[in-house]
Amino acid sequence: MNTNQMLAQTTQQQTELFTLEEAPIPVSCGTKPFHTQLLKWVGNKQKQADSIIEFFPKQFGTYFEPFLGSGGVLGVLAPKKAIASDAFSPLVQIWQTLHSNRELLKQQYAERYALMAQLGKKTAYEKVLANYNKKPNGADLLFLCRACYGGVVRFRKNDGHMSTPVGVHNPVSPESFGKRVEIWYARTQGTRFLHLDFAEAMDRAKKGDLIYCDPPYADSQAILYGAQAFSLQRLFDSIASCKARGVYVALSIDGTKYSGRKLCDIAIPDGLFEREEFVNVGRSMLKRFQMDGRSLEDHEVHDRLLLTF
């Protein structure tokens, strides 16, 4: 390799790395919290993202989020270069449309929102839900996740149909949603959205990259999309492979429930993680759905944040 090639390679490596101080994100850096959500999704970490990000390495290459969901940490981090993925195809369609044709995304939401004025909220919701269950797609899921009860998108195991009833709240207006689209479009400019199994996505990470995993939780989320088939052992295997390649991995996983009175029993492989932190995620969204609005004082949750570095 000649001097010019070495200089070009060094410049490229410097360009691909960025520091958290350069990213317009963590509250600890003195910026405003970013809590505007594009999607409603159970387990969303957007309110806790600044606390999670504080534990990230100060410098890393490409950011990976292989359990994308509503992209709570991704949206707050706003990385310059990222790969965000999910195994749930209709969900990924929403994010891909955000980047390929955001005006279409706004239109898809507005058309389904307009059905509420024509048919009433409950009938409109059931019409969109029936259409989604007939042929799962991102356009219907977009409206359903904003209009369903508690934002809990759950699916029946026997036929895969979404079963969440309509929520008591009114979903955000098309005008408000349109503003959210513009904000999220800007904050995810450096992100590629892919339909991938988590292991496939994590295999793409290279030394110095950072992966944040927020998988379905074994103790509470078996009714959620894809959770029935999710294997925590497969995830641990992928994390071990990434760690061996020099990839940084942070994993949010079951921690404590019932305001700290229960520590969820998860068999974590010895030596896989270098440290463990706890992040307060507040009161359980899923428990709110299950208890139908009853008091949640005893249902505060703390997640484990496991770090390979």
HELIX and SHEET records of a PDB file:
HELIX    1   1 THR A    3  GLU A   16  1                                  14    
HELIX    2   2 LEU A   20  GLU A   22  5                                   3    
HELIX    3   3 VAL A   27  CYS A   29  5                                   3    
HELIX    4   4 GLN A   46  GLN A   48  5                                   3    
HELIX    5   5 ALA A   49  ILE A   53  1                                   5    
HELIX    6   6 GLY A   72  LEU A   77  1                                   6    
HELIX    7   7 SER A   89  SER A  100  1                                  12    
HELIX    8   8 ARG A  102  LEU A  119  1                                  18    
HELIX    9   9 LYS A  121  LYS A  134  1                                  14    
HELIX   10  10 GLY A  138  ALA A  147  1                                  10    
HELIX   11  11 TYR A  149  GLY A  151  5                                   3    
HELIX   12  12 PRO A  174  ARG A  187  1                                  14    
HELIX   13  13 PHE A  198  ASP A  203  1                                   6    
HELIX   14  14 ALA A  227  ALA A  229  5                                   3    
HELIX   15  15 LEU A  232  ALA A  244  1                                  13    
HELIX   16  16 MET A  285  MET A  291  1                                   7    
SHEET    1   A 2 PHE A  18  THR A  19  0                                        
SHEET    2   A 2 GLN A  59  PHE A  60 -1                                        
SHEET    1   B 6 THR A 191  HIS A 195  0                                        
SHEET    2   B 6 ALA A  82  ASP A  86  1                                        
SHEET    3   B 6 TYR A  63  GLU A  65  1                                        
SHEET    4   B 6 LEU A 210  CYS A 213  1                                        
SHEET    5   B 6 TYR A 248  LYS A 257  1                                        
SHEET    6   B 6 LYS A 262  LEU A 263 -1                                        
SHEET    1   C 7 THR A 191  HIS A 195  0                                        
SHEET    2   C 7 ALA A  82  ASP A  86  1                                        
SHEET    3   C 7 TYR A  63  GLU A  65  1                                        
SHEET    4   C 7 LEU A 210  CYS A 213  1                                        
SHEET    5   C 7 TYR A 248  LYS A 257  1                                        
SHEET    6   C 7 GLU A 300  LEU A 307 -1                                        
SHEET    7   C 7 ARG A 275  ARG A 283 -1                                        
END                                                                             
